[in-house]
Every structure is written in structure tokens, then in C-alpha cells.
Amino acid sequence: MAKIYLDYAATTPVDPQVLQIMLPYFSTVFGNPSSIHNFGQEADHALDEARTTTARLLNCRKEEIVFTSCGTESDNLALRGVAFAQLKSRGLKHILISPVEHHAVSHTAEQLKEVFGFDLEYLDVDEYGIVKPDELESRIRSDTALVSVIYANNEIGSINPISEIGKICREKGVPFHSDAVQAGAHLRIDVQKDRLDLLSLGGHKMYGPKGVGALYVRAGVPMLPSQTGGKQEGGLRAGTQNLPLIVGFSEALRIANIDLDERSIRLSKLRDRLIDGVLRNIPGSRLTGHPVQRLPNHASFVFEGADGNYLLTLLDIAGFACSSGSACKVGNPQPSEVLEALGLSRTWALGSLRITLGKDSTEEIVDQLLEKLPALVQKARRKI
Ligand SMILES: *Cc1c(COP(=O)(O)O)cnc(C)c1O
């Protein structure tokens, strides 16, 4: 049976055009961008082009782009880099993050608290997992070192009011970071308009290669490198750049922005067909995340009394590759922190399903899934 991939939020296949553009940098153009000779200059030129393209798409200067090894590293560098710099220069120790962050942010913040004594606090979210700007404003203190709020959530698809949050943070003079790893492929990001100080992106969630990411760091933001060594990446990320992957990253971001609006319309129609079909045909089902203010390719649900992990297995056997939305532990399942933050009880939160669409998703595929899903949810309920 044909296997159908419906987990584009977990990762995407590399676009053939992206793959092509990367290939010479594994072989013929192999120089170290830091070398003086012609081999190095050639590599440095390609690196500069990738940086210029990335900066143009985000509306910043190329000196403000730091290439990293993945979205996770971008988040780590943003949080640790700013927290350490703020502590060192001004003694600031207060960190504010949302309760719906990816673990790359939340576990980094928890470590800053546990090991380095930072005062970590979580913001409130509404029933859709969206941060409330007014509440954020009242929570910022004179010793706040950093605010981090996810751009669009990986588990529930909700999009945060980033430009409102950015405006508040800028007025208060607090550096604002956003994890846009899920947003990169689907939303037009303008770091000036959003008044962002730091923004994380990852290659493999937007039809680029795995193992590469980028961090926008606004000029003047206090920042220490979290990986020390050479002077690469403006001194913020030591290590010889992985040129083939960086070239692939910038090409993926460029392609994502070409037909972004058309793709967004096509995907959101499919998404809404899926959401309507599930909510209409499956009793005891709920959409998680915001019905409108959500990623165009993202549908996520909870089914009361269902075993989410078992449902994923049943779907896989039926030929559909989906996700629960979080890294769910088999054996002793715990409701995800994100679903808990929405106020969902255990009987609902353990029955989560995330279906994320992509370039090969069609109406026929959505309809096939809608035909199979009700019986599979029933089966996943009986098991409990
Ligand atoms: C996937 C993801 C990450 C991690 O990115 P990697 O490139 O896989 O390290 C971080 N944040 C969000 C929101 C993600 O979806």
C-alpha cells in the first residue's frame, strides 16, 4: 500500500532544486571560507550570497544573520547568548517565556534556571495557546533579561501576535526572541515590522536540508557566543561553516517565499476540509489551537478517551504517517506540556493527533484519511 506522508511539521523532503544547488559545495567548491587563497574566496563568496539572500528575505542586514547547525542550536544560542550577556553586563536574571515553547527553548531556559540561577517565569496563554500581549506587558520587570515567544506552535499550529509583543518589548527595552522554525515555510517574516531582536529558523522544516539553521541577531543586542573558538559568524558561532547546507538553507527560504501566498491559500483550504470533516464525523473530537490564526498546513485534534500513541500505530498500518504533535513517551504516556497549558484534562490530552500537510498533499488524500479515521479513533478508544 502507498504510504502517505502527513507529518510535514516533523520534517520535509529536500526540494530537488535545493539539492541541485547544494551539490557543487560538497565537491568542487570545497574551500574553507576563512582561507585567504582563491579556494577560500570562492567559498566565502557563496557564503556571502547565502547570507545576503537570507537577510533580504527577513528584512535585515547580512551581518545580522548567524548560520547554525539547526533550529535547536539557534534557540540555544539566542537564549543562552543573551542571558549570559545580560547577566554579565547588567546583572539581569529574569527570563519570560511562553508555556507553549518547543523544548529547544523551554529546556534551555530550564537549564539557565537550574544551573545558572536565572529567575524563569512562564506567561499565560489563552485556550488556543496564544500569548496575551497585555499580560506580557504587566509581567516585564526592570530586571527582565529576555522574552521568548514561539512564532507559530509546532503542536497546535497557533500563531502568536508577534508584532504586538515585539512592540511592547522594544518599548520596554527588553530583547525579544521568537522561534520561527515552524513559521519559516508558511509565513512572511519581517523582523523590522515585528520588532524582533532574535529569530530562529531551521532548514529541514521548509524543504531544505537537515543540520542547518539560522539566527537573526539584531545589531546591538547583548550577546555572548555559546560555542567558542574561531571568529566565524561575527564571533557568535565558532566553527567552519557547513557551506553546502547553508547554501541549501538560503535557497529553501528563497523558494518558500516565492509562491508563499498561493501555497498558503491552497493548503489552508485543504486544512479546513480536514478540520471540518474530522469535527463533523468524529464524536468527542476537538480542534486544538486557534481555528483561524493557525499555520495554513496544520490541523491538530484531541479525541476524548483515545490512546494517541495507539492511534498513530493504527494510522501507520493504514498507510498514513501522522504525529501526536509532541515527542510522546511510549509506556508511561504523559500529556504534553502544550496541551496541559490549554487546560485540557488527561483523558483528552492523551488522545492527540497532528496532521500537517505539504506539497504532495491533495484533496483525495484528505478524503481518504477522513474515510478511515473515524473507525480508527473508535478502535483507539476501546483499547483504554
Ligand atoms: C523542529 C523545531 C525545532 C528544532 O529544529 P531542528 O532543526 O530540528 O533542531 C525548534 N523549534 C520548533 C518550533 C520546531 O518545530
The ligand as an SDF file (V2000), in Angstrom:
LIG
                    3D

 15 15  0  0  0  0  0  0  0  0999 V2000
   11.6690   21.4040   14.6750 C   0  0  0  0  0  0  0  0  0  0  0  0
   11.6230   22.5690   15.5960 C   0  0  0  0  0  0  0  0  0  0  0  0
   12.7660   22.9940   16.2870 C   0  0  0  0  0  0  0  0  0  0  0  0
   14.0720   22.2580   16.1930 C   0  0  0  0  0  0  0  0  0  0  0  0
   14.6550   22.3970   14.9220 O   0  0  0  0  0  0  0  0  0  0  0  0
   15.8040   21.3590   14.4710 P   0  0  0  0  0  0  0  0  0  0  0  0
   16.3230   21.9920   13.2090 O   0  0  0  0  0  0  0  0  0  0  0  0
   15.1220   20.0530   14.2380 O   0  0  0  0  0  0  0  0  0  0  0  0
   16.7990   21.3180   15.5550 O   0  0  0  0  0  0  0  0  0  0  0  0
   12.6710   24.0980   17.0990 C   0  0  0  0  0  0  0  0  0  0  0  0
   11.5140   24.7580   17.2260 N   0  0  0  0  0  0  0  0  0  0  0  0
   10.3930   24.3930   16.5810 C   0  0  0  0  0  0  0  0  0  0  0  0
    9.1530   25.1860   16.7460 C   0  0  0  0  0  0  0  0  0  0  0  0
   10.4120   23.2830   15.7450 C   0  0  0  0  0  0  0  0  0  0  0  0
    9.2930   22.9030   15.1180 O   0  0  0  0  0  0  0  0  0  0  0  0
  1  2  1  0
  2  3  1  0
  2 14  2  0
  3  4  1  0
  3 10  2  0
  4  5  1  0
  5  6  1  0
  6  7  2  0
  6  8  1  0
  6  9  1  0
 10 11  1  0
 11 12  2  0
 12 13  1  0
 12 14  1  0
 14 15  1  0
M  END
$$$$
